[in-house]
Amino acid sequence: MGFFFEETGDVLKVEAKIAEISKIEIITKSRTLDVGEMQSLEIVGYDKNGNMFSTLEGIKFEWAISKCDKVLDLISIKVKIS
């Protein structure tokens, strides 16, 4: 890929190498997600060497939950009503 600057006659050449995503992390602002509430999630991607991608913008994700012994932790709480 290259860019030509007419004013100066300079040519800028750019080479970009894009690695395969090896791991993703889903980050939330709180430790729990409540059923029925909306929260913002941040998705961070890493290559096989552990380098973090600067952005995953434009990448489409297909989410699916497969059968697993432990998908979610359920937390019991005590509510005191005065």
Contacts in CASP RR format, 6 or more apart in sequence:
PFRMAT RR
TARGET T0000
AUTHOR 0000-0000-0000
METHOD contacts of the structure
MODEL  1
MGFFFEETGDVLKVEAKIAEISKIEIITKSRTLDVGEMQSLEIVGYDKNG
NMFSTLEGIKFEWAISKCDKVLDLISIKVKIS
1 13 0 8 1.000
1 14 0 8 1.000
1 15 0 8 1.000
1 16 0 8 1.000
2 11 0 8 1.000
2 12 0 8 1.000
2 13 0 8 1.000
2 14 0 8 1.000
3 11 0 8 1.000
3 12 0 8 1.000
3 14 0 8 1.000
4 10 0 8 1.000
4 11 0 8 1.000
4 12 0 8 1.000
5 11 0 8 1.000
5 12 0 8 1.000
19 47 0 8 1.000
19 48 0 8 1.000
19 51 0 8 1.000
19 53 0 8 1.000
20 47 0 8 1.000
20 48 0 8 1.000
21 45 0 8 1.000
21 46 0 8 1.000
21 47 0 8 1.000
21 53 0 8 1.000
21 56 0 8 1.000
21 59 0 8 1.000
22 46 0 8 1.000
22 47 0 8 1.000
22 48 0 8 1.000
22 50 0 8 1.000
23 45 0 8 1.000
23 46 0 8 1.000
23 50 0 8 1.000
24 43 0 8 1.000
24 44 0 8 1.000
24 45 0 8 1.000
24 46 0 8 1.000
24 56 0 8 1.000
25 43 0 8 1.000
25 44 0 8 1.000
25 45 0 8 1.000
25 46 0 8 1.000
26 41 0 8 1.000
26 42 0 8 1.000
26 43 0 8 1.000
27 41 0 8 1.000
27 42 0 8 1.000
27 43 0 8 1.000
27 44 0 8 1.000
28 39 0 8 1.000
28 40 0 8 1.000
28 41 0 8 1.000
28 42 0 8 1.000
29 39 0 8 1.000
29 40 0 8 1.000
30 39 0 8 1.000
32 75 0 8 1.000
33 39 0 8 1.000
43 56 0 8 1.000
43 61 0 8 1.000
44 52 0 8 1.000
44 53 0 8 1.000
44 56 0 8 1.000
45 52 0 8 1.000
45 53 0 8 1.000
45 56 0 8 1.000
46 52 0 8 1.000
46 53 0 8 1.000
47 53 0 8 1.000
65 71 0 8 1.000
END
